[in-house]
Each structure stands twice: as structure tokens, then as C-alpha cells.
Amino acid sequence: GAAWIILYAVLRRTVRTKEDISRELNQNCIGVLPQVVFKKYKQKVNLDILITNPLIGNSFKESLRLLRGSIQNSLQPSEKVVMLTSTAPGEGKSVATVNLAAMFAKNESKVLVIDGDLRDSGIIKMLSKSRVRVREVGEAKNGLYTLSRVKALGIDVLTFNAPSQRLWKIMRTSNFQQLIDSLKNEYDLIFIDTPP
């Protein structure tokens, strides 16, 4: 049994480093976020994976700072939109999006996060479960989206309200581009949390 386990571990082709990403996936890697692990506490504690949580380790925050620097260096002055995606659900894409946006907001940038995952919208749910306060500050005239402010993180979050059939039509037309163009005038940086 032990021989099979050792053989499996040696022959298993998995991505572990930045070099593996370049070699196996033919993609550039601009940063890596470590997994956040909480110690076991006897009393109930804040387990939110947000930079405002004092239980989050410095390695996670420092990785976010390095990622913020990499993104700042790679963006041209006219580029204001950053899309984040993942290969599968549950990989931490929404957590990374919100925390990265909050890191940019710490630099006095006006930052918007668009929850573009139309099937499983999760950013407001994630923030509602956490101990940060989310306050609605506006809604589109046609009721298509809601704009919320997360003061503790210094970001705004845009979520869509319409039925999914209507949203797909909007995403496939120039209407979405017009929405993004209008938001570019109001925000320094826009993060779009896309579906996996």
C-alpha cells in the first residue's frame, strides 16, 4: 500500500509553483495567495477571510500587497477594469476579488466590485455573513442592478437584480460595455468577479 502511495505522489502532475503554471498551463502568474487556516478556538471567533479580520495572518495580507503591486505595474493608465475568474467553484475567487479591491481602496483609490457571476452571485452573501456592514446606496432606474457600499473595506459593490434570462441578453450586448464605460468615469478601478 505504501509503495502505491509513493508511486502516486511521484507521478501525480499537479500545479504547485509559479513555474508549474507557466510550464503546464502556458500562462503567466502574477501572484499567489496562501490558503488561510484558522486555529481552533474554544469560543466562537470571526472566521471571515477579509483583510479587516485581525485573525488573518500577515502572509495573506503581504501576498495581497504584492499582487496589488503586480497589477498596478501591469495596467496602463487608461486601463481600469480587472476581471478575476477561476477554474472551478469554491477556489476563493470572490474572496480574492473583494480583498484585492480593498487593498486598492487603501491606496485612496475609488474601487468598484461587480458581481458578474450571474448563476451564483456570492459577494453580497459573503459580506452579509461577515461582520462588515453593507449599505445599499443606489439602484438603476430600470431596476437592473443595485449599488452597495462596504464602508469597512472602502469599496462599492454592484449586483444585478434582473432574472437571469434578461441578464444574459444584457451581458451579450453593447449595454454591458456602455455600463462599464459609464462606471469608468466614476471609479479609479473596477473589479469584475466572473463565473468559473
C-alpha positions, 0 to 999 in steps of 0.5 A: 500500500505504501509503495502505491502511495509513493508511486502516486505522489511521484507521478501525480502532475499537479500545479504547485509553483509559479513555474508549474503554471507557466510550464503546464498551463502556458500562462503567466502568474502574477501572484499567489495567495496562501490558503488561510487556516484558522486555529481552533478556538474554544469560543466562537471567533470571526472566521471571515477571510477579509483583510479587516479580520485581525485573525488573518495572518500577515502572509495573506495580507503581504501576498495581497500587497504584492499582487496589488503591486503586480497589477498596478505595474501591469495596467496602463493608465487608461486601463481600469477594469480587472476581471478575476475568474477561476477554474472551478467553484469554491477556489476563493475567487470572490474572496480574492476579488473583494480583498484585492479591491480593498487593498486598492481602496487603501491606496485612496483609490475609488474601487468598484466590485461587480458581481458578474457571476450571474448563476451564483452571485456570492459577494453580497452573501459573503459580506452579509455573513461577515461582520462588515456592514453593507449599505445599499446606496443606489439602484438603476432606474430600470431596476437592473442592478443595485449599488452597495457600499462596504464602508469597512473595506472602502469599496462599492459593490454592484449586483444585478437584480434582473432574472437571469434570462434578461441578464444574459441578453444584457451581458451579450450586448453593447449595454454591458460595455456602455455600463462599464464605460459609464462606471469608468468615469466614476471609479479609479478601478473596477473589479469584475468577479466572473463565473468559473 
